Amino acid sequence: MKKAGKVFAVVFISVAMFSFLGCAKKSTQYFKSWNECDSLNALIEYVEDVTNKKSPNFIPVEDRIATFDMDGTFIGELYPSYFEYNMLEYRVLDDPDYKDKASESEISAANAIRDFVRNGKPLPAHFDLIHGRAAAKAYAGLTIPEFDAYVKNFAKKTPNGFEGMTYAESFYKPMLEVFDYLTANGFTFYVVSGSDRFICRALVESIGIKPNRVIGMDVLLKSDNQGDEEGVNYTFKISDTLLRTDVLLIKNLKTNKVKNIAQEIGKVPVLSFGNSGGDSAMHNYCLANTKYKTRAFMLIADDDEDDHANREKALKLGENWKEAGYVVISMRDDFKTIYGENVKKVDFKF
């Protein structure tokens, strides 16, 4: 009987180990661009736990909601600034079809970006709102398709400081693998960005993210025949077209991200991914979910060989994020590549 018991125990352990290894292999097959690391293990262990029907932490498919910041979380931002900042600078100061039409506030905001990028000068206080209002003015009057085409055309440019990719191709390959992994495990994910909603939509279309999964900065839209009438008093006609206006509705950062998640998704996320203090509120909202087990991940831009990163600053932020209860993803240590092997970091040219 003892011998039989031992045989049973060996078989049981072997089956358990086979099951575990098979599960681990199934998970890690998605992550060709990752090194073996604590952050990836934390993600896999979490997903395998909450998708296991026998686990007390099981989450039904309909509640597997993940939120992702965009700039610096799954698309580059250090060339040497946000995509939407670079595009506004071009629109106001360089675009031959627009620059002579720009207002003083637009020019002031664009010059602040240029001084920040080229001369290292700090941006003015509360620049998020300054930029948002200037951007609203700079693209006012464009239809949604016109703005979409403008974004995609600008995205064809090569990011300053790199060779081998365009803005439209500057996705972090390891993070695209996270999208695939979560999709395969029944998660629904949303992009929740501080950037303009329609900029985000234009950029993420190429990786298959649907427009209704994108939340971002918003400006007021109106019909081209609406005039000064309030939307509640005007009936959109078949011949009408929606236009962007110069009215900023919301800059989607910090608690505004939480507000928009509550309003547009209607559920508290169980997973959250970001890279900056503007994402902390979104992370905390996720971690405050009392119904389900949750995780929040922060990327740190600590790879100063393959990207234009401030490693010292990134490492300090990493310590802060750990203290806040977030799992830290090191772009230098955890990623085998950021943009792909054919992309090369070069000196900035102005």
N, C-alpha and C positions, 0 to 999 in steps of 0.2 A: 504493500500500500504506500509505503514511503517512497519507493521507487516510482510508482505510478504518479504520486503527487509531484515528485521532482520533474518527471517528464511533462506533466500538465503545466507546471510552472514555467518550464523552459519554452514550451509551445506558446503559452499565453504571452510571455515576455517577447518572444520572437515575433508573434503576430502584431503585438503592440508596437514594437520597434519598426516592423515593416510598414505598418499603417502610418506611423509618425514620419518615417523617412519618405514614404510615398507622398504624403501630404506636403512635406517640406520641399520635395523635388517639384511637385506640382506648382507650388508657390514661387519658388526661386527661378523657374523657367522664364518668368516674365522679366526678370531683372538682369539683362545682359550688360547693362551699362553701370551696374552697381558693384562696389566691392563688398565683401563680407563686413558687416558693421552693425553696431548696436541699434542705430536708427531703423535700418531695414528690418532687423530682427524684431524690433518693437512693433513695426507695422504689420509684419506677417503674423506674429503671435496674436496681435489684436484681432485681425481679420479672421484668422482661423478659429479663434475663440467665439466671436460674436456671430459667426455663420454656422456654428455647430449646434444643431437642434438639441443635442443632449446637454449643452452647456447652460448653466444658470444665467449666463450673460448673453444668451441668444437674442439677436435683434431681427425682427421680421423684415422682409425685403422692403416693404413700403416705408420703413423708418430708417433705412440705411442711407442717411443723407450726409454728404461730405461737401465742404466749402473750400474753395481755393482762391487765394489772392492771385493776381496775374503777374505784374511786373516784379521781377526778382524772385518769384516763386516757381514759375514754369516758363518764363520768357525773360531774356536778358534786359537789364536796366542800366548796366554800367558801360555805356558807350557814348559819352560818360554820364548820361542822364536818362530819364524816362522817355519812352517812345513819344508820348503825347507832348512832352516838353520840347523834344527835338523837332517835332512836326510843327508846333506853334512857332518856334523860332524861325523855321524856314518860311512858313506861311506869311508871317508879318514882315520879316526883314529881307527875304530873298525871292519869294514867289513873284515873278514879273507880272502876273495877272492880278495880284492882290496888294502888294506892298504899298502902293500909293494910295490905297483906300483905308489903310489901318488908322485907328484912332490913337490918341496919345496914351491911353491906358494899355492898349494892346502893345504899342511900341515899347512902353516902359517895362511891361512884363517880359517881352521877348528879349530885350536888352539885358534884363536881370538874368535870364537863362544863359544868354551868351557870355556874360561876365562870369557866371558860375562855371560854365563849361570850359572857357578858354583861359580865364585868369584866376580861377579858384576862389573868387569872391563869394561870400555867403549869400544865400538867397534872403530876401526881405522876410521879416516876421510874417507869419500867417500866409505864406506864399501859396499854399494849397488853394485858398479862396481867391487870391489875386489871379492865379493862373486860371482857375475855373471860370471866373467872370470874363477874363480876356479871351479865353478860348470860345466862350459863348458868342462873344462879339465877332470874333475872327471868322467863324463859319456860319454866321446868321444868314438866312436867305437860301442856303443850300437845301435841296431836297434830300431825303434819306438815301436814295440811290446815288446822287451826286456826291454826297459825303462819303459813302461807302467806297466809291471809285477813287476819291481823293486819297483816302487812307491807304488803299491797296496800291495806288500808284507810288505814294511816298515810301511804302514798305518795300518797294523794289530796290531801293537804294542800299548800298553797303554800309553797315554801321561803322561809324568812326572808330578806329582802333582795332579793326578786324579785317581779315581776308578770308574768302571762301564761303561766305554766306551773305544773305540779304537780311533786312529787318524781318521780313516775312518768314524767314527760316530760322530765326534765332531762338528756337525753343530749347529748353533743357531736356536732352534726350532721356535722362533717367526719370524725370518727372512725367514724361509722356508714357513711360512704362507703368508708372503708378496709376494713371488713368485707365490703362488697359487691364491692370490687375483688379482694380476696384470694380470696373464694369463686369469682369468675369465673375465677380463674387456678389453681384446683385446690388451694388451701390449706385445711387444717383448722385452725380456731383454737379456743383454750380460754380461758376466763376464769379467771385464777389470782389470787384476791383475798385480802386480809387480813380482809375482812368475812365474816360468817357465810355458809356455803354456801347455806343455805335462804333467806336474805335476797337473796343474789345471784340465785338461781334465780327468785325472785318478781319481781325487778326486770327481768331481761333476757328474761323470757318474751315480753314485748310486742314485742321486736325479733327474735324468732325464734331465739334461742339455746337449744338443747336442754339439759335438765337434766344430761345426761351430759357436757356440755362445760364444766361449772362445778366449780371446785375452790376451797375456802375454809376458813375457820375451822370446826371441827367440835366438837360436843358429843356425849356418849354417848347413844345411843338404846336404849330397852328396851321390852319388851312391857308392856302395862298389867296383865298377870296374872303377870308374871315374879317379882315380889317381890324378895328378896335373892339369888335364884339367879343364878349366872353364865350368860351366854348360851350357853356351851359345854355347860351342863348342862340347859338349858331348851329345849323344843321349841315353837316358835311354832305356835299353833292358828289354825284358820280364823276363829274368832271374836275373835282378838286384834287389838289396835291398837298401833302404834308410838307411843311418847311421847318427847319431849325430856326429858333429865335435867339435873341441876345440875352435871354433871361435864364440865369442859372437857378435850377431848382434845388439841387443837392450835390454836395461833394461827398462821395461815398467813402468816408474814412472813419475810423474809430467807432464811436457809438452809432453813427449813421449806418455803418455796415450791419450792426445788430438790428437796427430799426428796419432796414430793407429786407433782411433775411426773414424777420417776423412777418412783414407785410407780403412779401412776394413768394416765399417758400411755404410759410405757414407751419413749419416744424422746426424744432431745435436740432441742429446738426449733431452727429455723433463723432465726426471726424472733421478736423480743420487744419489747413495748411497755409502758412504765410512766411514772411521774411522780415517784417519790420514792426515798429511800435504801432503803426496804423492798423495792424492786424490783431493786436492784443485783445481788443474788445470782442472781436469775433471769436477768438480762441476761448476767452473766458466764458462767453455765452455758451459755447459748446461744452466746456468742462462743467458748467453749472447744470447741465442736463441731469436731472435726478432720476429719470426713468431708465436710462441705459448707461452702460459702460462707454467711456469716451476717451479720445486721444487728440492732442493738438501738437503739430509739428512746425518747427521754425527752421528755415534754411539760413545759414550764415555764409556770406560771400567771402570766404577765407582763402580762395585759390588765386594768388597773385601771379601765378605762372601762366595759367590758361585764360584768365579773365582780369579785368581792370579792377582789382579788389584792394581794399584797405584791410590787410590781414589782422593787424593789431586791433583795429576797431571791431572787426568781426568777432574776434575771440572774446573780447569784453562783452559784446552783446550776447554771445553764446552762453556765457556764465549767467547773465541776467535772465535769459530765457529758461535755463535749467532751474533757476531759483523760482521762477514763476510757474513751474510745473509742466513746461513744454518739452517735448523730445526734440533735440537739436540735430539737424542734418548738416554735416560739414561738406561743402561742395568740393573741397580739396581732398579730404580723406575718404569720403563715402562714395563719390562718383568716379568711375573709370574715365569718363569723358563728360564734358558739359554740352558742347554744341556738335560734337562729332570730330572724328580724327582729321578731317580735311580742313577744319577751321583753324586759323592761326591768329594769335594775338599780335598786333603790331602797334607802333607808336601812333599817338593821335596826330592828325594833320588838320590844321585850321587855315 
